[in-house]
Amino acid sequence: MVDAANTQGPRARLRKPARATFPFDPARVPRHPGCYLMKDATGDVIYVGKANDLRRRVASYFRRSSKPHRKGEMITRIRDIEVILTRNEREALVLESNLIRHHRPSYNSRFTRNGDSYYYIAVTDEAFPRLVPYRKERVNFALQTVDEAAAAALYGPYVGLRLRNRILTAVRDLHPVRACHTMPSRACGRFADGLCPAPCEGRISVDAYREIIRRARRFLRRPPRAALERLREEMTRRAAELAFDEAAGLRDRIRALEHAALPQVVERDDARSIDVLWLGGGRLLTMEVRAGVVRAVRPLEAFDAARDGRRIEARYADASIDRLVANPAVARLVIGRTRVDVPATRRSVAGQLLEICRINHAHRIGDSTVSHRPHRPFQAV
């Protein structure tokens, strides 16, 4: 008689559902965008992920099911989970990639290959600048012209080739600028299509052309609502005309631009080392920003202003940190430090960094009202 248990073979017997030993409590993870870092018994980060709803995503790893989880072995090794909150899904996406590069977790494969990098849009440093695709630490053929043009400014990062290309196409269509690798002697088809003002034939002055570039750069910083509304109206019109392929293309472009419109400060071009501090409820939280990248959020520290005030000043007495960004409760303690920024609003880069630190502080001290406050001056805690 054949043993029925053995008819499926050894591979099938090994693919039993893995059971997590980590006591996951959904109440400890907010329904908020951000990243989660799964750690093993030694404290090493073994997996980094992101989600627009952290509680739902992290809980999915611990649901009991008759089917094996694709990361079953990893689940059995989890001993701790750290979450870092962000303000939106775009920040979570960029932060996830940064954390993967920093920790190089064994169960992540994305962005861990040597030489992999983000996607950017570059504005070239030429008399008549171009908008071109760009990647750091890569050979960028769009910059290898007769004059060896350099990148005057970078916009992004965009995590994904398709997303970057859709945004690049949209900004070129809305702001006609030259796309030629080398300036030709006569106008090309883009001029006939209204997509280029033909500087090669002298049809536009340098000043007028640079005004178009200025508007394009402003668009890349934050696509205006009016432009998105025009694209939505065009999509609706094409759909009504049964031009569904064109309507679908416009829909994808709108989604890409909406994603680009979300603010993000977790990765920027900035060589400085910055610590962002938030003090409240007797607890101090520090967020590390190195070379423009949010790299870590340190554990909460118990803090008494009367007893521990000098500790903060001593920590930053040397020049290892170029800049401090803090809420007023911290700034009052660092009296010997001349470079302490207390942002007046959340619109500045420093203010946005401090806002990310604030929402993480609120989560870690157990404040269940973690939310985005409107742009207004920071109040002393």
N, C-alpha and C positions, 0 to 999 in steps of 0.2 A: 504494500500500500504506500502511495506517495504522500509525504507530509505536506499538507496544504500550506503550512506556514512557510515552507521553503520554495514554493512554486514561483514566487515573485523575484527571486534572486537576491544576492547580497546588497546590491545598490538600493533596491526598494526597501529592504529591512533597515538600512542606515538612514533613510530619509523620514524618520519619525519626527513629529513635531517637537522642536526644542522648547524646553520650559525655562523661563527666566527665573533666576533666584533672587534678583534684585526686587526689593519691596516697593514697587512704583506706586506713588500716591498722586493721582491726577490733580488734586487740589493744590499741589505745590508747583504746578506748571500753569502759567496764565494762558488765556486765549488771546495771544498777542503775537505779532511777527517777531522773528528773531532766529537765533541759531542754538543748537543743542550740541554739547560735547559729551560723548559717552566715554567713561574711564574704566579701566580695569582695577584689579586689586592693588597694583603698584602705583596707581594714580596717573598712569600714562593715558593719553587720549587715544582711543582706538577707532573712533568714528566721529565725524562732524557732519551735521545736516542742518538744513534750514526749513522754515515753514512760515506760512502766513498765519497759521493757527497752531502754535507750539503744542498746546495740550492735545489736540486731536492727532497731530503727527506722532508725538512721542508715545501716546497711548496705544497707537497701532502696533508698536513693537511688542506689547505685553498682552494683547488679546489672545485668549485661548482659542485655538482653531484646530480642526482635524488636518489641515494642510500645513506642511512645513514652511516656515518663514525663510525667505531667500537669504537672510542673514542670521540663520539659526545659531551657528557657532558663536557669532559675535554676541548674541543676546545672552548666552550662558555666561559670558565673561564680564558683563556689565556689573559694576559695583557702585557707581556714582554717575549722576547726570548733572551737568552744569548748563544753565541756559543764560544766554546774553540777549537781551531784548534790543530791538531796533525800532525805528519809527514807521517803517513801511517795508514792503516786500523787496523793493530794489536794494535797500540797505542790507537786508538779510542775505540776499543773493551775493552781493559783493563781499560782505563779511565772511560768509561761508567759505568763499574761495581763499580769502586771506588766511583764515584759520587753518584751512587744509594745508596751505603752503608752509605755514609756521610750524604746525605740529606734525605734519606728514603721517597721519593715522594709517594704521595697517589695513583697515577695511575701506579706505577711500582710494579710488583710482583716478578720479577726475582732478585735474590740475596738479598732479603729482609728478608728471613726466618732466624730465629736464628740458628747460627752454620753453615750456608752455607759458602763456601769458595772456593778459587781457586784450580786448579789441578796443581801439580808440578811433576817433576821427581827428585828423590833424589839419591845421591851417598852415600852409607853407609860408615861408619867409621869402617872398618874391615881390617884384614890383606889381604884378597882377597875381595875387595869391590864389591857390587852389584848395579845395576840400578833398582830402584823400584818406584812404584807409591806412591805419597805422597799428603796429604792435611793438611793444617794448622788447628789446633784446632780440630782435629779428631783423633780417635784411628787408628794408622797405623800398621796393623798387620804384614806388611812386615818387620818392624823393631823389632818386638817382637820375637827374636830368643833366643837361649840358652845364648848367650853372651850379649843380649839386645843391639844390634847395634844401633848406633845413626846416624842421617843424617849429613854427613860431608859437603855437599853442596846441594843447591837446584837450579833447572833450571825451568824456566817458568816466570810468571804464564801462564797457558793455560786455556782459558775460554771454557771449554767443556771436558767431559770425553772422547769422541770419538777422538777428536783432540790429546789429551795427549797420549792416548793409541797407536795411529798410529805412533806418533813420537817415543814412547818408543820401539815399535816393530821394527821400522826402525833402530834405533841406536843399538839395541841388535843384529839384523841380520848382520849389517855392522861391529860391533865390538864385537866379541865373548867373553862374560864374563859369569860368573856363575849366574844362576837365582834361585838356590835352596834356600829355606827358612833356612834350616840348612844343613851344609856341610855333605854330605853322606860319606860313607866309600869307595865307588867305583863309577866309572863314570856312568852317566845316558845316556839317548837317545840323549840329546843335544850334547854330545861329538861325538857320531856317525854321527850326522847331521852337524858337523863342527861349532856348535853354542856355544861351551864352550871348553876351553883348559884343562879341567879336573884338576884343582888344588887339588881336593880331592885325586887324586892318585899321586900327586907330579910330574905331567907331565910338569909343568911350574913353574919357579921361581917367587918369590914375586916381584922382580924388573921387570921382563918381563911382568908379569901380570899388574903391575901398569902403565907400558907404554901403554898398551891397554886402561886402564881406562883414562889415560891422553888424548889419541886421542879421546876417546868417549866424554870426557868433552869438548874438543875443538869443536867437532861436535855439541854438544848441544848448545854451545854459538853461533855458526853461521854455519849451514850446508854448506860445501864447494860446489862451483859450479860443480866441477868435479864429486862429488857423485851424485848430481842431474842429471847431464848429463848421467851418467851410468844408472840411473833408467829410464830415458826417453828412452834411447836406448833399454833397456830391455822391457819396455812397448810396444814400436813399434814392436819389434821382436815377443812378445807374441800375439799382435794383428794380425800380418802377418800370424802367425801359427793358427789363429782362436781360440786362447785361450782367449776369451773375458772376462771371469770372472777374470782370473789372471791379464789381462791388466787393467781391471777396478780397481782391488785392488792396482796395482802399481800407477795408476792415482791418487787415493785417497791419497796414501802415499806421492806422489810428492807434491800435493796441501798442505798437512799438513806441510811438510818440508819447502816449499816456504813461508808459513805463519810464521813458526818458524824462518826463516832467516831474517824476517823484524826486524829491531832494535826497541827496546822499552825501555824507561827509566821512564815511568810514574808510575811504581810500581817496587820497588827493596827492597832487604833486607838491610835496613839502618835505624838505630834508631835515626839519627840526625834530627834536625829541620833546614831546609834550605829555604832561600828566594832567588829567582832568579829575578834580576832586569835588565830592559832594558830602557835606556833613549835615546830619539831622537825626533827631531821636537818639542821640548818644552813639551813633554809628558813623564811621567814615568809610566811604567807598572811593577807590582810585581806579581810573581807567587809563591804560597805557596807549599812547599813540606814538609810533616810531616811524620816521620817514613817511609821514602822511597816512599811515595805516593803523587802524585800531587793532591792536595785537592781543590785548588781554584785559580782563576786568578782575582785579585782585579780590580776595575774600574780604568781607566786612571786618573792620577793626572796631573794637570797643573804644570809645573815645570820650574823655571828660575834658572840656575846654580848660578848666582851672588847673587840672593836673597834667594834661598831655599837650598843652599848647606849644611848649618849646620843642616837643618831639617833631612836630611838622617842620618847624623852622630848621632844626638840625638836619633833618632828612634831605632838605634841598639847599644846604649851605654850600655845597660844591657846585660845579658848573656842568654836571652830567646831564641835567635836564635844562633845555633851552627856554622852556616856557611853562608856566602854570596857568591853568584855567580853573576857576573855583567859584563856588557860591559865596555870598558875603560872610557866612558863618566861618568859613575856612580862611578867607582873605584877611579877616581881622586878626588871625593868629600868626600869620606869616609876616610879621612886621619888619623883619630884616631883609626881606626879599623884594627887590625893586620891580621885578617883572611878574606880577600877578594880575591876570585879566579877570575882571568880574563883568561879564557881558551884560549890557543894559537890556537887550532883547534877545529873542531866540532866532532872529533873522540872520545874524552874523554866523560865520563858521564856528567861532568860539561858542556862541550861544547854542548852536545846534549840537556841538559836542557835549556841552554841559547838559543839554536836555536828554541826550542818550544816557549820560551818567545818572541823571535824576531818576529816570524811569527804572533803571536797573537797581538803584538804591531803594526805591519804593518797593520793588518786588522783593528784594532780599531781606528787608526788615519786616516783610509780611503785610505790606499795605495792599489791600485788595482793590483799591481804587486806582490802579496803574492806568493812566490815560494820558492823552495828549492835551496839554493846556494850550489856550490861545496865546498868540504872540503878545507878551506884555513883560514889563520889567521883572527880573527875578526879585523875590522878596526874601529878606533875611529869615533864617530858620531859628 
